[in-house]
């Protein structure tokens, strides 16, 4: 089993076709259906969904699983989609399925109570294959007071979780997951670690942050000096604020709400850590001044990307190290 474990660890760290092909060959040598399924999916990607390939794939899936879990099975692994009318039942169905050991990603969308219950299900047992978790909380309000126990269990159950995506208000409390490297957040108070509360995120290197959320009415206002504080993000190197445009929240890029993202940039305490920074449009000379002030502190910056701005604002920006581009 050592080779199998090594290959699965390699796929968790870096998903690529070459490793998948070797993994598939190893599984076929063990007589496992998933091996041929992976080969078929790789082949379909190369030549398209030829009828004979699709038919054989369906035959193998039926032989492997009497009932398929909610979501998608691809390359022998499962991406769970628990965003239907009963996300708790969908989560339970996925993790009680024989394919549960091969779940790579989970999406849960629902109320705070539903999300809490779904997280409890995930935390029932070790989930070493889970690398990505997406939580979309449809309405506002505090999670139940017992939330800490299932959240701690979730951390213990997901030792290889790499990517976390949160959308809504007050989605997670003080959960310092030690392995999360990439975080995408929509809603300034979705995660306590980003608002001057909670514990540090020791492995977080990439953050995509939007101040507002499309799920529910904008609530409250953040203290900008407390947002994205260096003491809680010691490893952060890449920050994407490009979704913080001013405008209707029906556009996923218009999530700035009632604050100036460039004022936040000016006040960032993580400035000297950043290697990459992605920003929304510059709309005023004051914002340009805020950005210049921030850039003076960003000594390690290598890449700065800014959405193309009205009247070409900011075209005269310079940095001694970073390449500045408009997109």
N, C-alpha and C positions, 0 to 999 in steps of 0.2 A: 504493500500500500504506500510505501514511501514515495515512489515515482508519482502515483496519483495525487498524493497530498502536495507534492512539489509543484506539479502542473496546475492544480487548482489554486495554489498560492500565487503562482506566476500570473494566472488569469485575473486574480483579484487585484494584483499590483499593476498589471498592464495588459489590457484586453487587445489581443491581436490574432490575426488569422493563422499565422504560423504555429503559435502555441496551441490554438484550437485544433488544428489538424493533427498535431502530435498527441494531444489529449484524446481526440476521437479515435485515433489508431490504437492507443493504449486501452480504451474502453472496449473497442471491438475485440481486442485480444482477450479481454475478460468475459466476453460474451454478453455485454450490456447493450440494450437497445439504443441507449443514448448515443453511443458511438456512431452508429449509422445515421441517426437523426442529425448529428452535427455535420457529418459528411454531406448529407443531402442539403442542409441549409447553406453550407458553403458553396455547393455546386449550383444551387438556385440563384445565389448572388452572382455567380459568374455567367450563367447562360440564360437566366430567367426562369419563370415558373412553368417549365415544360410539363405537359399533362402526366407523363409517366413518373416524373419526380414528385409532383404534388400528390399523386395517388399513393405512391410508396410511402411518402411522409405521413399521410393520413392513416395508412395501415399500421405504421410503427407506433404512432401516437395512441391508437386504439389498443394495441398490444401492450403498451407500457401503462396506460392510465385508463381505468374504466370511466372516470369523470375528470375532465380537465379543470384545473384551478382557474378562478377569474383572472383574466389578464392575457398575457402572451407567452407562448413557449417558443424560444428561438435559440439555436445552437445548444440545445439540451439543457438550457437554464430557463428560469421563470421570472417574468416581470409581472408582479401582482398589481391589479387595478381594483382597488376597493373604493370606488367613487360612485357607486350606485345608490339605490334607495336604502339599502341596509349595509353600510360599510362594515359593521361589526360582524355580521354573518359572512360577508365575503372574505374578511380577514381570517375568520375561523376556518372557513372552507379551504382557504389556501394553505394554511399551516397544518391542517389535518389531512391534507392530500399526500399521497406517496411521493409527490414531487417536491415536497417542502424542503428537503435538504439542499435543493438546487435553486432556491429563490435568491435572486440577486438584488432585485429592487422591489420596493413596496410603495404604492401611492394610496393614501387614505384621505378621503374628503368627507367632512361631516361636522356635526356639532362638537363642542368641547367634550361632552360626556361620551360621545361615540369615539372620538379620537383617543380619549383616555382608555376606554375599554379595548380598543384595537391595539394600543401600545402594550396593554397588559397581556394580550394574547401573544404578541411578538416576544415579550419578555418571559414567557412561561418556560422556555427551554433555550439552550444555546443555538444561536443562528450564525454560525461562522461564515456562511456564504453571503450574508446580506451586506451589500456595499453601498446601497443608496436608499434613502428614506425621504419621502415627500409627504408633508402634512399640510392640508388646506382646510382651515377652520372657517366654516361658513358664517357663523354668527359670533358676536362679541360676548364677553363675560368671562369671569374667572373659571378656571378649571376647578373641579371639586377639591376640597381641602386634603384629600388623601392622595393627591397626585404624585407626591414625591416617591412613594414606595414603588409604583409601577415604572416610573421614570428611571429610578436607580436600577431596577431589574432590567430595563431596556438596555442601559449602558453595559451591564454585565453580560447580557445575552448577545451583544453585537460587537465582538472584539475586532472586527475588520471594517466597521462602518467608515466609509471614506467621504461620502457626499450626503449633505442634509439640506433639504429645501423646506422653508416654512412660509406660509402665507396666511395672514389674518392678524388678529390682535390677541396678545397674551396666549400664544400657542404653547410655549414651553417655559418652564421656570428655570431654576438653578440646576442645569444639567451640563456639567463639564465633561463632555465625551472626549476621552483621551486620544482617539484616533481620527476624528473628523478633520479632514484636510480642506474640503471645499464646502462653502456655505452660501446659499442663496436665500435672501430674506425679503419679503414684501410685507411691510408693517413695522413701524419703528419700535413697537413694544412687543413684537412677536417672540423675542428671545432676551431674557434678562441679562445674559452675558454681554449684550451689545448696548445696554442703556445704563451702565455704571452699577449694575447689580450682579449677583451671582458670582460664579467662579470662572477662572480663566479657561480659555480653549487652547490648550498647549500645542496642538498640532496644526491649527488652522493657518493655512498659507494663502487661500483664495477666498475673497468675500465679494459677493454681488448683493448690494444693499439698495433697497427702495424704501423711502420714508413712509409712503402710504400703501394701502392694500385695496384691491378691488372687491374684497370680501367684507362687506359691512361698512357702516358709516365711519369716517375718520374720527378717531377718538383721542382727546387730549393733545398734549404737545410735549415733545421731548426737550430736555435740557441739552442743547448742542454740545457744551463742553463735556458732558457725560457720555455722549455717543461714541462708539468705536474707540474706546480708550485703550491705549497701549498696554496698560497693566493687565488687561484681560485678553489681549491679542498679541502675545509676545512673538509669535512666528509669522505674523501676517506680512506678505510680500506683494500681493496683488489685490487691488481694490477697484471695483467697478461700480460707479455711481451714475451710469449713463441712463438708467431708467427714470431718473428724477427730473423729468420735464414738467413744466407747469401746464396744466390743462385738464381736460376731462379725464376722469379715472376709467372711462371705457376704453381708453387707449393704454395698453400695458406699458408704454414708455412715459405716460403722463402720471407719475406717481410721486411728485414732489410735494403735493398738498400745499401747505401754507408756509413753507420755509424756503430759504435760499440755499441750494446745495453748495454753492461756492463759499458761503459763510461757514458751512460745516467744513469744507476743505481747508479754509484758512485756520480753523481751530483744531484740526486733527492733531492728536498727540502721537499718532503712528507715522507721521510724515517721514521721519528719517529711516524708517524700516522699509518703505515702499520701493519696489523695483518696477512695478507696472501700475498705471493709473488710467482709468477710462471715465470720461466725464460727459455730461449733457452739454447742450448748446450754451455758449456765452451770449447773454442777452443785454448786457449793459457794461459800461466802462467800470462801474464799481465791482462787478463780478471779475473783470479782468484784473483789477487791482488786488482783489482777494486771492486770485490764483497766483499772481506774481509773488505775493507775500508767502504763500504756501510753498511755491517752487523753490524759494530761497532756502528752505529748510530740508528739501528732499535731495539730499546729497547722493543717495544711492539710486535714484530714479534712472531707469534705462528706456522706458517706453511711456509716452503720454499720448493718449488718443482722445480727441474731442469731437463731438458731433458738429457738423458744418453749421456755422453760426450766421445769423442775419448780418448783413453789411460786413461780412468777413471779420467780425470782432475777434481779437486775439491773434491775428496773423503775425504780429510782431513779437509774440512770446518767444523767449529763448531760455535754454537751459544748458549748462556746460557739459552735460553728460547724456541727457535723454534725447531720443528722437521723437519729435512732436509731429503728429499727423492728424488730419481732419477726415472724418468718415461720414 
